[in-house]
Amino acid sequence: GGSAGAASAARLRAERELRADALREPSTGTLGSDSAMMGGGSLLEAASMMGGAADERAAAASGRGSGAGRGHSGSAGDAGSASGSRALDIMSGAIARSLAGSGFEGKLDAGRPAAFALVDVLTSDSSFPDEVAAAAIAAVAAETPALADACLDSPRGFLHVVSLLQPLLAGIVEATETFVSVARAYEELGLAMAERDRALAFQLLKDLAVPALVMLVKHRPAKRLHILRVMYSFTGAVVRHRRAVITTLHEQLADLGSFLSCLSLLIYIEHDLHSLLELYLYYARVGIAVPSPHLRAAAVAMLGVVASEYPAAVAPFLPKLEGLLSDSWWELRAQLAVLASAFLAVLDSVEVAADADGQGDEGAAPPSGAAQLDDWLSGLLSGAHGVALPLPQQAANESRQSALRILDATLRPGVSRGLALRVAVAYSAKALAVEPAIAPRFLECLCSLDVNVAARLLDLDPHGRPDELPVTGHSGGRYIQPSVPDEWPAGLMAETAVLRFEPEAPGALSPQALAVVMALLRPVRDGGEEQPQGGKEDEDGEDADADGPLRIGPGLEDRLFVPLQEHVAASLQDPATCRFGLDIISFVALYGEAGPAAITHPSVVSAIAGLQQQEASPAQEQCLGTLSRVLGELAKQGLADAVHECISLVADAAGGLPPASPLHRLAEQLQ
């Protein structure tokens, strides 16, 4: 028995090495081209040739001996062999059914199982349609419960599944439906297996999949987050398993940069950050001390996540981080802004300790100098202070000032540019409620962005708000796009906007400035819920799927629209701002206290009349075309009388409308 077990273990080790080597170029040990990365033949044939000894070993380890499997009888080897074939049959059947009638089933080698044949095709034929391949993988994912059982009953079954998914993870371009479908299927399998048997699921991952996954993590940064999610899905949220994944990454990557990048992604998907907090804080301390701005950015990213839950643990880092502001690398500056904003947003909710004299408890205060950081963290991580202890008053004040100085340095048009400023604006909105003094600078930065970028941040994109910023960090992760209007205090921003925009001459407001006004005046439900982007509307222009009328936020019409009404009306004469001005007027006409009178206001009539010329310029014609379309839409939403009155007033003010004017044609349609 001992010699047989040793032989089985040796055989498994040899097969694991073969599978790991199949994902490397023999001469360099690095990943080659996507097609070379497949290693398809070695991996697939290894799956087919595995004998019952490996299955018996797994069955014994999990208590599934003879007759003790999932409804199987006979020896453990027989049961495992059947389970291995069952996994392959499940996948091949799902793929065959998905491809049936698609016209592409003939591309698969009929002499091979459909699962293996699909890998062959997708790694050699770039003309195979992405959506067809993604649907085939989704069909496999639909069989996850049965696949999970088959994999847990037999390592061979799991290896068959890995033989389908892992080569595709390696070889399929990440910006495809197929890659996303493969990653999702792999992750769902891990979750299902861990739900059934956490220990065995994680052991199978370690033995049969980790080496190749780690190599992909190292050499394919753009795929890193997807692959890390796959690895974590097999841990069953068990802390020791997740710590083992991190330890494995550290040992097998053998590269501090790749490892810190992984940690900066993993921290976002931790279910129990507290249990691994000391690990993340330790490597954050390591990362900010290295000269590479890329690694520093990864380290600061980790601290940004920690700050939201454990600000006391981040407080001692802030003075040291101020010294990194001299670095011009965009992502480091962006992450510093994210960290400072997250820290300030929660600081007011943190208990502040004070002694009887009202002074901070100096005994537990974080260090003000970088030289004492190691000692403080050592005590904190050993439990001497405790990460959840109240911040002493002096420490809270000092760390707040450090965070404000970081935001002051990063929220600067012309200093922080492009990607850094975009991220800083997106994430600093959450700090406005507790630090209203930064509102003018925030508004200045927002208005300095490209108008399309500003519109997306303000949820004004007609296609809806994307989940991610179109920004990829050095770690391979993409930045989540927060909703700025969901984060900022509307009243404060309305006051700030009026102070900034009202002194401007009418017609001088930029599209970005008008986008801010539009975002502030966007109607919300009486309960405070914003109008959904692209929602289903009834004949009155209201969301038919929600209860209660839409209204402009309390007080915003008087505090924002009324002072800027002439500026909004003047914007109708510029093609760059006309649509923003019309949308603002439409919001007030449909959902505001002024109602239809917003359309017939003298400032609006005067601005439109100024466009009426016998020989209109191309810019004027463009504005008139936009006006005609929007007024026509308002007429269909119950404001036909107001629209007709507006056109009549414009005709009187302009001395008549030219027959070719779009407004003249609209007036005829409304009669």
N, C-alpha and C positions, 0 to 999 in steps of 0.2 A: 504493500500500500504506500509506504514512504517513497520507494523509488518511482512508482507510477505517478505520485503527486509531484515529485521533483521534476520528472520528465514533462508532465503537463505544464507546470509553471515555466520551465525553460522554453517549451514550445510557444507559450503565450508571449513570453518576453521577446523571442525571436520574431514572432509575427508582428508585435507592436513596433519593433525596430524597423521591420520591413515597411510597414505602413508609414512610419514617420519619415523614413528615407525617401519614400515615393513622392513626398511633397518638397523635396530639395533637389537642386541640381548637384549631381555627384561631385563635380569639380570644385564648387564654391560653398556648398552648404546653404545657399540662399534660394529664395523662391525665384523661379524663372518666369517666363511668359505665362499668360493665363492657360494656354493649351498645355504647356509643359507641366504646369502645376497640378494637373489632374491626377497624374499617377494612376490613371483609371485601371489599367490592366492588373497591376500588382494588388491594389486594394480590393478590387472586385473579386479577383481569383482567390485572394486570401480568404475572403468571406465564404466563397463556395467550398473551399477545401478544408475549412476548420472541422475537426472531428468531434466526437462526442465527449472526449476527455475534458475539454474546456467547459462544455455544458454541465458535466457532472460536477466539476469544481465549483461552479457558480451555484448549482442547485444545493450542494452540501452546505455552502456558506450561508445560504438564505433559508435553510431548513426545508428545502423542497426535494426530498429524496424520492424513493420509489413510491409511486402512487400519491405523492403529496404535492404535486404541482397544481396548476390551474385547470383541473378537470382532466388531467392526463393520467394514464395508467402505464404500467410497465416500468422499465428502468429509467433512471434519471437521464442517462445518455439518450435513450429513445425519445423521452419526452422533450429533451432539449433540442434534439435534431428536428422533431416535428415542429416545435415552436419556431426554430430558425427558418424552416421552409415556410411556415405560416406567415411570418413577417414579410418575406419576399412575395408570397402569393397575394397578400393584402395590398401591398404597394403596386405590384404589377397589374392586379385587377382594377384598382382605382385609376391608374394611368390609362389602361386600355379603354375603360369606359369613358374617360374624359376625352380621349382622342377620337373615339368612334364617331364617324360622320363628319369630322373636321376637315377631311381631305389630306391630313398630314400623318395619319396612322401608318401609311405605307413607307414613311421614312425610317421607321424603326425596324431593326433586324428581327425578323420573325423567328429566327433560330435562338434568340436569347430572351431571357425574362424581360418584360417591358421596362422594369425599373432600370436594369443595367443598360438596355438599348437606348433609353432616354438620355442617360448620362453620355453615352457615345455620341448621340446626335447633337446634344446641346454643347458639347465641347469640341465639335468638329464642323458644325454647320451653322454659320452666323446668319443664314437666311431664315432659320426657323423662327416663326413669329413669337415675339415676346409674350403677347397675351395668351397664346395657345399653351406655351410652356408654363406660364404662371398658373393657368387654370388646371393643368395636369398636376402641378405640385399642390395646389389648393385641394384637389381631390384626394391626394394622399393625406393631407392634414385633416381632412374630414374623418379619416379612419383612425385618428389619434388614440381613442380609448382601446381599440383592439390592438393597435401597434404597441402601445405601452405594455399591455399584458404579455404580448409575444416577446418583447425585448427583455422584460424582467424574467421570463421563463428560460431564456437562452441567450448567452453572449453572442452566439451566431446570429440570432434574430436582430439584436442591436447592431451588430456589425453590418448586417445587410442594410439596415436603415442608414447607418453612417455612410455606407458605400454609395448611397444615392445622394444624400444631402451634403456631405462634406466636400466631395469634388466640385459640386455646383457652387458651394460657398466660395471655393477657391477660384473657380474659373469664370463665373458669370460676373459681368460688369455690375457694380453696385447701383448704378442709376437705371435699373430696370425693374419691371414688375416681377420678373422671375426671381431675381436675387432677394427682393423683399419677401416674396412668397416662400422661398427656401428658408430664409432666416426665421420667419414666423412659424413655419412648420416645425423646424428644429426646436425652437423655444417652447412651443406648445407640447411637443413630445416630452421635453425635459420636465415641464411642470406636471404633466400627467403621470410620468414615471415616479417623480418625487412624491407626489400625493399618495401613491400606492405603497412605495417602499423607498424611503429617503436614503437609507444606508446603501442599498444595492444600486439604486439609480446613480448615486454619486460615485460608487466604486466602478461601475461600468464606464462612466464618463472618463474617469482618471485612467483606466486601463486601455481603453480603445479609441478615445477621441482627443484627449487633451494635447498630446504632442503636436499633432497637425494643426489644431486650433491655435495653439500658442505661436506657431510659425506664421500663421495668417495674421494674428494680432500684431506681430512684430513688423511684417513687411507690407501690410495693406492697411495703412492708417484709416483710410476712408471706410473700411469695413469693420473697424475696431469695435465700435459700440454695438453693432449687431452681434458680433461674435462673443463679446463679453456678456451680453444678455443671454445668449445661448448657454454659456458656461454657468452663469448664475442660476439659470432655470433648473438645473439639476441639483442644486444645493438644498431645495426644500426649505429655504429661509433658515437653515441651521447655521448658527454663527461659526461653529468650528469648521463646517464645510466651506463657508465663504472665506474664512481665514486661510484654509488650505488652498483655495483657488488663488488668493493673493500671494501666498508663499510660493506656489508653483510658478506663477508669472514672474516673480522676482528671481527665482532660481533659473528658469529656463530661458527667459528673455535675455538675461545677462547684460542688460543695457538700462542704465538709469533713466535715460530719456523716455524710452518706450514704456518702462514701468510706471513712471510718474504720470505719463499721459493716460495710462490705463486706470490708475487710481483716480485721476480727475474725472473720469467717466463713470467708474463704478460707484463713486460716492453718491451719484444721483439716483441710483437704483437700490441703495441700501434700505432694507426694511427695519434694521435695528442699528442705527448709527451709533448709539451710545455704547454698544458692546465693542465696536471697532474704533471708537473715537481716538483712543491713544495711538493706534496705528496711523490713522490719517494725520493726526497732529504731528507725529514724529516725522513723517515723510514730507509734510508741509514745511517743517522747520529745515529739513535737509534741502528741499527744493529752492527755497528763497535764498539759500546761502551760496548756490552755485552761480557761476557767471552767465550761464546761458539764459537769455530772456524767454526762450520757449519753455524751459523747465520752470523758471520762476512763474510764468503765467499759469502753468498747470498747478503749481503749489498754491498760488493765490486763489485759483478756482476752487480748490478743496476748502480753503478757509471761508470762501463765500458761502458755501453750503453749510458749513459748521456754524457760521455767524447767525443764521436764521433760527437755530435751535439752541445753541450754546454760546451766546455772545461773550460770557465771561471767559471762555476758553480762547477766544480770538483777541480779546482786549490787549493782551501783552504783545501781540504781533504788530499792532497798528503803528506805533512809533517807528519800528524798524522798516515797515513797508513804505513809509513816507520817503525813505531814501531811494526807493526804486523808481520814483517819479521822474528821475533824470533820464531814464531809459526811454527811447523813442519807439520801441517795438509796439505795434498797435495792439496786439492781444494782451500784453502785460498791462498797458494802460486801461484797456477795456475791462479786464478782470479786477483791477484795482477799483474801478468805479462800481462794478457789481458788488464787490465785497463791502465797500464803504456804504453803499445804499442799503444793502441787506442789514448791516450792523445798525445803522441809524434807524431803520424802520422798526426794529424790535427793541431798541434801547429803552424807550419809555415804558415798555411793558415789563422790564426786568426790575426786580426788587433791588433797591439800593440800600446798603447797610450804612448806618451812622451810629456813632457813640452818643453818650449822654450830652456831650457838648455840641452835637451836630456835625462833628468832623468825621471823616471816614475812618474806618478801622484799619489803621496802617499795618496791622499784623498780617492781614490777608491780601493786601493790595498787590496787584500785578506790578512788575518792575517798569520804571519809566525809561530805563536805559537798555539798549540791546544787549549789553554785556551780561545782564542778569536773566536774560530770557531762558537760558538752559536750566538754571536753578529753579526758576518759577515753574516751568513746564514739568520738570522732574517731580516737584512737589505736587503739582496739580494732577499728574497722571498716576502718582502713587496714592492719591486720595488725601493728601495733606490739606488741600484746599477744597477739592470737589468742584467739578465743572458746573454744577447747578447752584453753587453758593451765590448769594447776593453780591453784586459788585459794590465794593466800597465807594463812597461818594467821590473821593478824589480820583480814584481810578476811572469811574464812569465819566467824570468831567474831562479828564485828560484823553481818554480814548475817543470821546465824542469830538473833541477838538481835532484830533488826528484824522478821524474819518471825514470831518468837514474840510480839512485842508486837502485831503486826497480828492474829494469831489470838486473842490474849487479848482484844482489843477487839471482835472480830467474833463470837466464841463467847460471847455474853452474853445470856441470856434477859432480855427487858425492854429491852435496848438494841438488839440486832439482832432484828428481829421478822419474822414472816410469811415472805415469800419469801426475804429475806436470810438468815434463820436456817436455813431449810430447805436452801438451797444450801450454806451454810457447814458444816452437819452432814454433808451428803452427801459433800462433797469433803475434809473434814478427817480423815476416818477413815484415809486413807492415811498421815498423818503420825504416827499413834499409835505405830507400831512404833519410830520413831526419837526420838520425844518423848513418852515415857510420862507425863510430868508433866501433860500436858493431858487425860489420860483422865477425871479427875473432872469437869472442866468440860464435856467432850464428852458424858458421860453425862447431866449435868444438862440440857444443851441438848436432847439427844435426847428425854428424858422430858418436856420442856416443850412439845413439838410436839403437835398434834392427833393422837389415837390412830390415825386412818386414815392420816395422813401418815407417822407413825413406822412403822406396819406396812408401808407400801410401801417405805420406805427399808431396812427389815430383811428384805425379800423374803418377807413373810408374807401378801401379798395372795393370796387363793385363785385369782385369775385369772392369776397369774404376774407377774413384774416387768416393768413397761413399760420401753421403751428410753429414754424421755425423761421428765424431770420435767414436770409440767403448768405450766411456767413459760416464758413467752416474754420474751426480753430486748428492749431498745429497738432493737437491730439487726435484729430479726425472727427471730433464731435461737432454737431451744429448747435447753434444757440437757439434756445426756445424763445419765441417771440411773445412777450407779455403784451397785454392790452393796456396801452397808456391811459386811455379814458377810464378803465376799470381801477387804475391805481391812483390817479391824481385826485385831489380834492377840488371839485368843480367850482365851488364858490371862490376859493383862493385863486384859481387859474383865471376865472372871469375877471376878478379885480385886477390881476396882473396884466391881463390882455388889454383891458380898457386903459390902464395907466400907460401901457406901451404904445397902443395903436391910436388912441383918440387924438393925440397931438399931430399925427400925420395929416398931410393934406388929403382931401377926398380923391380917391383914385390912385393913391400911392401904396395901398396895402398889397403885399405880395400874395401869391397863391398860397404860400405856406401859412401866412397870417390868417387868411380867410379859412384855410383848412382847420386851424385851431378853433376859430369861432364856430365853424360848422360842427366840429366834434363836440363842443361844449353845449350846443343847442340841439343836438340829436335827441329826438323824443324818447322818453322812457315810459314804462308802465307806471301807473299810480303807485305800485309797490316798489318802484325803483329799478325794474328790469329794463335794460336797453332793448330797443327794437332790433330783432335779429337781422343779420345781414342776409339778404336774399330770401327772407321769409315769405310765406304765402300770404297775400294780402286780399282783403275783400274789396268791394266796390268803392269804399270810402278811403282806401289806401291803408287800412289798418290790418295788422296781423290777425288772420282769421283763426289761428291755432292757439291764441292766448286770450285770457280774460282781462277785462278792463281796458279803458281807453288809453291811447298814447298821449302823453303831454310833455312839453318842454320842462326840464327840471325846475323845481320851485325857485322863483326869484331870478332865474337866469335871463329871462326875456327883458325884464326891467334893468337889470344890472349890466347886461352885456349887449343885447341887440339894440335897445333904444339909444344908448350913447354912440353906437357905431353904425346906426341905420344909414346915415348919409354916405359913409365909407362903403357900406355893402352895396348901396344903390349905384355908386360911382363905378364899382367893379364891373357892372354890366356892360361897360363900354370898351372893355379890353378882352380880346379872345382868350388870353391866358387866365383871366380871373372870372370871366362871365359865368361859367357853369357853377363855380363855387358860390358866387353871389346869388344866383338863382336858387340853388339848393337851400341856402340859408333862408331866403324869403319864403320858399315853399314850406320849410319846417314851421315857420311862424304862422303862415297862412293856414296850414292844416292842423297844427297842434298847439298853437300859442294863443294867448289871451287876445291879441290884436285880430286874429282870424283873417278873413278875406281882405280886411282893410290894409294888410301889409302889401297886397298887390297893387292897390290904388293909391298908395301913399305918394304925395307930391314929389318926393325925391326919386322914387322909382319911375314915375311918369316922365319927369324931366330927363332922366338919364336915357330912357328909351327914345324919347322924342329927339334927343340929340343925335341919334343914329340914323334918323330918317333924312336922307338926302336924295335928290334926283339922281346924282352920280355917286352912289355909295362906294367907298373904298373896299378892297377885299376884306380887310379886318372888320369893317362895319357889317358887311354882308355875312361874315361868319358869325358875328354876335347876334344879328337878326335871325339867322337860321336857328341858332341855339335857343334864343328867346321864344321863337314860334313853337319849337318842339316842346319845351318845358311848359309853356302856357297851355298848349294843347293837352298835355298830360294832366295839368291841374283842372282843366275844364272837365275832363272825364272823371275826376275824383270829386265832383260835386261843386266846383267853384266856377262853373261856366259863366254865371252872372258877373262875378267879380272880374273874370278875364275879359269879358265883353266890355265892361265899364272901363277897364284899364286901357284897352285898345282905343275906345272912343275918346278918352281923355288925351291919349298920346296923339291922335289925329287932330284934335282941337289945338293942342300945343304946337304941333309941327305944321299946322296949316294944311292938313290933309295927308293921306298916305299914298305914295306912288302905287299904281296898279300892280307893279311887279314885286312889291314888298311882301315878304312872307306873312307879316301881320295883317295885311289887307286880305290875303287869301284865308287866313285863319278867321278873321271877322266874318267873312262870307259863309264859312262853314258853320259858324255858331248861330247865325241868324235862322 
